[in-house]
Amino acid sequence: MEEEPRTTEERGSFEGEIGMALQKQPDILPSTDFVKVEKNLASLGFFTPSSKRLRNAQEKSFTITTVAEGKRMELKGTIIPSAKYGLPITADQDKWIALCKILTDIMRKEGRVTNPIAFTSAEILRLLHKHRHSGKNYREVEEWLDVLFSTTIFSEGVVYLANEKRRVKDRFRVFERAVSFGKELPDGKVADKNYVWFSDWQLQNINANHLLPIDLEAYRELKNHISKALVPLLQVWLHATRDDGVFQKRYDELCQMLNIRQYAYLSLITRTLAPSLDELTERGYLADWRIEKTSDEEHYKILFYHGEKFHRDRQARLNRKGTLSLKDHSPVSDHANGGSAQRKRTEPRKPTVEVMPSRQIFNPALVAEFTGRGITEDRALTLLANVKPGRDVIAQLEHAEQSVTNSKIEIRNPAAYIARLIELDTPVPDGFETRAQRKAREDREQQQRTQRAMRDAEQQREWDYQDYRAAEVDRYIDQHPAEFAAIKEAKWKEDSKKYSFTTESMVVLSAKHEMAKHIPVLTFEEFLERRKQGTDFSLKPVSVSPAAAAEPDVLELQPMVIAKPVVASSPNQALLLIPEPVIPAPMMIEFAAEWVPPPNEIGDNAAANMA
């Protein structure tokens, strides 16, 4: 999909002060960073909305109806799941979109994508705002690579090859090969990052710009799994019906595509879909939605009404391309096929238009817009008396003034020239920005920059706190190597039984996680307060001597671990051989246990920060 529509709003200047409504103007368009995802994967329902692995899931078959060369065609496809992991789920879609963000940056920088694509797991987690110090998250990234590599698409025309401009019947995979961090590369070297080789059809479609734009920031804010699964599908469906204002999808086909349970009763259908569709409405993807009977009264269908965000995002991309046509700028009709359903929330409320009498008193501020450009007051009143309702006179004045300024030919009488343009009702080009719009946009962008800076500062404080806790664990380990070695040995045995694979780095993370439970540290609030006071945490010891422990002030700043012996109940309970720490009451501080990833896996920049 190459483009999206915009929504409009009334111009605020003089609204309610004069007896005519000014023409609608575009919304202030936020600076949106779009991620380009390959269209086939976005439109096939490749990812199933679920919070858990569907390990016993069977193949997922679906049918897509399309029109080619005036003929209605039904195309069939099947997703064959991995025997070990099952069908790709929402978490896999999240990571896929994050990878597409990396591909989008490569395309912008180099113009095309070539194999292999290298990235760190930390990059994926950072783009998804996931915790980068959690071993569980790193294992999920590795599992995601296995899922995408092992899932197969059986296409009976559903896969489209952009270069060849045809639909094909064949078997396809997303990745030709995937090598995780720490595994062996084709040249025999050990991978310092994750490496993926896209299948030829994926690579060709990506470089042929057969892509779909998705707002990553808005996508991250969605909570419901069905909402996330619908985002790429809605981009396809709503764009195809952008002139109708509504898209209809049969309920049974939607359930088949999403692989969700199909209900026979309206109440159960609504209970299942309403939370996700309401969330999409709140976020602006939809203006409204309805569930109705089909024309044969035998099935249900879902009506998706184009939302404000769809129009706004489309307009943002059109403005970037500079290819907006008059047709694209025309208002969207209220309903498709005559609009059988009533919309609860459709389009912005239209302004009330009052027909002005032949002689009237105009708002002085509006008259001043004319006289300030050298037009006499009588001429201004005459022009205003002939202005039809709905015209944006202010925009026409500002555009005419800009034309005078930018003209390569000297205009000897600018006032008469501007008045003549108003008299002829010269249209304002699409995309022209008035002063009020520009100021509103700049204010919005400044507010966004301020909010973004506040979020970044808060995130940085959290990362600094995580680095502090990680340093405390490392310092304690340096002082108690034997204790750490015993825990690591026990974790090695435990992880070897629990997981199909385990590495030294994973065992170290797991052991540090266990060790962190027994080390008292400052709370986040205490950490921030100490940092304000200029405390150097790199010099703060973990434990102190018994003599120093008697001092209350020292205890508060330098927590001490007091151990008591514990007898093992069985030979296999290796961790019980380690003395159980007893934390003094004033220092009983609980914190979320998290793991510190290996420096090579995090990436050069993040590793430098942790160091």
N, C-alpha and C positions, 0 to 999 in steps of 0.2 A: 504494500500500500504506500503510495507516494505522498499523499496529502490528506489533510484533515480540515474540517470547517471551523469557523470561529463563531462565537456568540457576540451579541451586541448589547449595548446599554444606552440609556438616554444620556445626553450631554447634560452636565449639572449646571452650567452657567445659565443664569436667568430662568431656570426651571421654576414654574409657578409664578414668576413675576411678570411675564408677558402673556398675552392671550393666544399664543400659538405654541405648539409643541415643536421642539427642534428635532432634527433627524437623529435617529439612533446612531451611536458611535461604537467602535470596537471596545471590548473590555481591555483593561490594562493587561498585557500579556506577560506573565512571569517568565523569567529565564529558566527554561526547562531543558535539562540534559537528556536527550533521547538515546536509548539503547536500541541498536538495530539487531533484531533476531531473525533467523531464517524462516521464511513464510511457511514452508511445508510443516515443520515441527510445530509452529504456532497454530496452524489451522486443522491439524489432524487429531487433536486431543491426545497427544503423545503422553502427556503427564496426567496422572489420575489424582484427583483431590483426596488426599488422605494424610493423616498425621503419623501413621504407622506403616511399616513395610507390609505389603500384601504378598507374603511369601507363598501362599497357596493359591494365588490368583491364576485363573486360566487366561487364555488369549483373549484380547479385546478386539472385537470386530465392529465396524461401523460403516455407514453409507453416507456419501456426500452427493447432494444433488446440485448440478450446475447446468448452465446453458452455454453451448459452444456452437457457433455458426448457425444460430437459430434453432438448434435442437436441444431438447432436454436430455441430460445424461445422468445416470446414476453410477457413481464411482465407488468402489468398495476397497476397504483396506483392513488390515489386521496387525495388531501390535502383539508380537510374541515376546513374553516376559523372560527374564533371566530365571533359570531354574533355582538359583540360590537366593536372589533378592526379590524376585517378583517384578511387577510393573513399576515403571518410574512414577514417583509420587511428587507431592508439592515441594518437599525439600530438594528434590532433584531439579525441579523447575527453577527454584530460587538460585541454585548454583549455576544452572545453565544460563540464566539471564545475566548473572554476574560475569560469567565467562564471555558472554556476548558484549558486555561493556568493555572488556579487554580487547576484543576483536574490533569493536567500533573505534577505539583509540588507535589501534594499529592501522585501520583503514584511513583514518584522518591524517595520520602521520606519513604513511608509506604509500597509500593509494590502493593497496591490495593486500590480501592475506596469503601467506605461503606456509606450508608445513615445514617443521613442526611448530606448534604454538607452545611457548614456555611460560609458566606462571607458578607462583608459590601458593600454597594453601592459605597463607596469611593474606594474600591479595584478595582471594575469594571471600574470606571471612570478613575482611575490612569492608568490602563493598556491600556486604549483607548486614553490616553492623553486628556481627557475631563476635563472641569472645575469642580473642586470638591467643589466650593463655590456657585454653582448655584442650586437653588431649582428645576428649570425646569429639570435639568439632573437627579436629584434624583427621580422625579416623573416618568421620562421615564424608569428608572430601574424597578420601581414597575410595570409600565405598561407592560414592557417586560416579567416579570414573569407571569403576567396574560395571555399574548398572548401565551407563550409556554405551559402553563398549559391547555389552552382551545382549542388549535389547535389539530385536530385529523388526523391521517394518516390511510386511508383505503388501505390495502395492498392486492393485488392479486398476490403475489409472489415477490414484489419488496423489501420487508424487509427480510434481511438475519440474521439468528441467528447463531452467530459464534460457540457457544458451541455445538449446535445440528447439525451444518453444513447442514442447510437446509433453503429453502425459505418458507415463511408461508403466509397464507391467514387469516388475522385477522385485528382488529382495534387497533391502538397504539396511545399513547401519550408520550411526552418526559418526563414530570414530573408527578409523582403520586400525589404529593402535593407540594405547595409552600406557605411559610409563610413570609410575608414582615416584615421589621423592625417595631416594635411597635405593631404588631398584637399578638394574643394569640396562644401559642404553644399547642401541644396535652396534655402536663402535666399541663396546666393552667397558666404557667408563660408567661410573656410578652417577646417577642423576642428581644434580644439585637442586633441581626444581621438579615440578610436574611437567611432563611433555605429552602432548596429544597430536595425533595425525588425523586430520579430518578426512572422511571418505570423499572420493572424487566428486560425487554429486553435491555434497554439502559445500565443498570448497568452490565449485563452479557457481552455485547459486549465490553464495556470499559475495564473490567478486563480480557477479552480474547484477548486484544490488537488488536481488530478489528478497528484500528484507522488509521487516515490519517494525515500526517505531514504538517503543514502550518507555514510559516515564518511570525510571528506576526508583526515584525518590518516592513517588506516589505509590508505586507497587509495594515498596517495603513497608508502608504504613498499613496495608491491608492485613486483617487478622484471620478471616475465614478462608479455609482451603478452597471452597468452591469459588469464592470471589477471585482468588489468585488464578485459578484454572480458567476462569471466564475472561480475564483481562486480554490475553492475546486473541482469543476467539472473537470477542467483541470488536477488537480493532478491525478484523476482517469483515464481520457481519455489518457493523454500523457504517463502515466505509462503502460497502456495496449498496446500501440503502440510504445514502446521505441526502438524496433528493426527496426521499419519502418521509424521513423523520422517525421511522419506526421499523424494526426488524422482527419478523415472526419466526419462531422455531418450535417445531413439534416437541412436546414434552418427552415422548418415548425416544426420539432421536437424540435429544439432549442427554438423557440418562445413559443411552448406549455409548455416546461419545465420551462422557465423563466417567463412565463405569460406576455409576451410583445406583442405588436401589430405586426401582420404579414403583410408585404407589397408584392405586386406582381411585382414591378419594381426594377431592380438592383440599380438604383440611390437612391431610398428611402431606400433600405436595407443597402446600403453602408453608407448613411447619418446617419442611426440609430446606426450601429455597429462600424463604423470606429473609433470614438473617444475612445471607450473602448478598441478595439483591438489594436489600435496604442499605447495606454497607456501600455497595457500588453507587447507589443513589446519593448517599451522604457525601461520598467523595467526588461526585460530579460526573462519573462515568455514564450514568443514566439519569435522565430527567424523571423517569417513572417506569414502572413495569406492571404488567397485568397477566393474569392467568385466565384463559377463556376456553370454551369448547371449540373444537374445530367445526368447519361447516357441515360435516356429516354427523356431528353430535356424538361421535364415537371415541374421540381422543381429546386431549388437552393440548394447548399451545401456549407458549410464553411470548409476550409482546415486550420488546426492549425498546424504550424510547431514547433517542439520542440525547446525551447529557451535555451540560455546559462545558465540561472538561474536554469532551470529544471535539466540540467545535473550537474551543480555545487552542487546544494542542494542534489541531489541523491548521488553524490560522497562523500559529507561531511558525510552523514549518513552511507554509506558503510564503510568509513574509521573508523568511531566510532565503528562499529560492527566488523570490521576486517574480513568480509566475502566476499570480492570482488573476483569474479571468472574471469577467462580469457575471458569468453563469455561476461560478463558485461562490460569488459574493451574494447571490440572491437568497432570500429567506427560505428556510426549510419548511415544507408543508407540514400540516399538523398531524396527519395520519396517512398510513399506507392503505391502498385499496379502499378508499372511502372512509377509513377510520371507524371501524365498528365499535371500538371501545372508548369510553370516556377516560381522558387522562386526568390524574389527580394533580400532577405537577408537570406542565408541558414546557412552555416557553415564557421568557420574562414578560411581565404584564405590559401591554402596549399603552403608550401615553394617550391621554384623552385629548382630542383635537377640538378646538373651538374655532368656528368660522368667525373671522373678524368683520365687523361692520365696515362700510366704506370709509368712514372717518373714525379714527380712534386715536387714543393717546398711547404711545409706545413707551416702554421702559427707557428712562433717560440713559441708563448704562448701555443699552443696546444701540440707541441713537449715537452715543459717544463713540462706539466702535466705528461708525461711518465717518463722523466729523473728525475723529483723530487721524484719519487717513486722508484728510483734505477735502472730503465730500461735504457740500453744504448741507445744512439741516433740512432745508426744503427738499433737496434732492434725495436725502436719506429717507424722509418721511414718505415721499412718492414711491421709492423703491420698496420700502417695507409694506406699504399698502397693497402692492401687487405681488407680494410673496405668498405663495401657496403654503398651506399647513404641511408640516413634515420636512421642510427644507432646513438645513443646517446653515444658516446665514453666516454665523461666526466662522465656521470652517471655510466657507467660500471666500470670505473677506481675507482670512489669513493666507489661503492658497493664492489668491489674486495678488496680495502684497508680496508673497514669495516669488511669484512669476515676474513681477516688476524688478525685484532685486536681482534675480538670476538671468534676466533677459540679456542676450548678447547685443540686441539692438536697443538704442537709446529710446526710452519712452518719455516724451517731452511733457506729457500731462498725466502723471500716474493716477491722480484722483479720478479723472474722467475714464481712464482705462479700467480701473477697478470697478467703477460704477457700471460701466458697460458690461463687464463680465457678470455682475450680479443681475443686471437687467435681462441678460440672455440665459440666466440660470445655468451657467457653465458648471458641469459636474466636477466634483472634487475627485481626483484619482484615488483608487483603492490604495490603502496603506498610508495615506497622508496623515500626519500626526499634528494635531493642533497644540497650542501652547498649554492648554489645560490638560490635555491628554499626556503631553510630555512631562509636565510637572507631576501628574498623578503617577505616571510610570516610574519616574525617578524616585519619588517618595516610596513607592512600593519596593523598588529595587534596593533602596537604602535600608528599608525595614528588613528585607530579606537578608541583606548582607549583615546587618546587626544581629539578627536571630541566628544566622549561620555561624557568626563569630562566637556567639554565646554558647551554641551547641558544641563547637569545636573546642572551646576553652574547657567546658565541662567534661568532654571526652578526654582531653589531655590530662586533666586532674585525675580522672579515674585511671588512666594508663600509668601516670606517675605513682599513684598509690599501689597499683599492681606491681610496678617495678620495685617499689620499696618492700612489699611483702615477699617478692621473689628473692630480693637481696638478703632479707632476714633468714629465709630458708637456706640459702646458699652459705651464709655465714655460720649458721648453726651446724650445717653438714660438715663444714671445714673443721669445726671444733669437736665434732662427734663422728668421725669417719666410720668407726666400727658399728655404731648403731645404724647408720645409714646403709652400710653394706648388708647388714642382716635383713633390714626391711626390703632392700632391693632384691635380695635373693628370694625372699618370700613372695614378692610381687611377680618375679619372673615365673615362679612355679604357678602362681594363681592365673596370670594372664595366658600362659601357655595352654592351660586347660580350658580357659574361657573363650579364647579367640582362635581363629584358624591360622593367624599369623601374629607374630610379635617381634619387635625389634628392640635393640638396646635403648634407643631414644625413648620408646614408649614406656619401657620398664622404669627408666630414670624419672620420667614424668609422673608415673604412678607412685613411685616411691616418695618423690617430693611431695606429692599430694597427701600421702599418709603422714609424712613427717610434719607437714604444715599444721596438722590438727593439734600438735602438742607444743607449738611455739606461740607464746603470747605476743601479740603485736598491737599497735595503736589502731583504734577505729578510724574510719575515713574522716570523721569530723576532727578527731584529735590530730590526725596526720596533717590536715589542712591548717589547724591552729599552730602546730609546731613549725610548719613551713613558713607561716607568716612571721614567726619569731626568729626565723633564720637558722633553725636547727639543721645541722649537717647529719643526715641520717646515715651517711656512709661511715661515720665514726661511732655509731651507736652499737655497743656490744649486746649480744643476745643473753649472756649469762654473767653473773658476778660472783665474787667470792662470798663465803658465808659471813665474813665480817661486814662487807658492804651491804649484805642482804638485810642487816638489822636496821639500816637507815631507811626511814619511810620515804624520803625524797628520792633516794637512789632506787628503791623498789619501784616507785612510780614511773621513773624514766627508763630503768634498766631491769625489765622483768627477768625473774630467775625461775628455772624449771627445777622442781624438787621431785626426785624420783623415789619410788618405793618398790621393793622387789615383788615380782609376780611369778607364781608357779604355773608352769604350762600344764594344761589338762590333758593334752594329747601331743604326740610327736609331730603331728601335721600342723599344729597351731604355732607356726614359727614366730608370728608377730607377738605372741604372748610371752616369748622369752625376752622381749625387750621391756625394760622397766616402764611401768605405766606412769606417765607424768601427772603430777598433781599441781595444778595452777593455783597460786594464792588468790583468795577471794577478790581483792581489789583489781586483779588483772584478768578476771574471767571475761575474755572478749571473744565472741564468736564472729566468724566471717565466712563468706562463701568460699568453699574450697575450690581452687582452680589450678590448672597445670600450666607450667611454663614450657612453651614449645622449644625445640632445638633451634639454635641460631640460624643454621643453614636453611631450615624449613621456613623460618619467618621471613627471610629476605635480608639483604644487606643493610637497608636503612633501619628496619625494625631492630635488627640485631645490634646495630650501633647504638640505638636508643637504650636498649636494655643494658648494654655494657656501661 
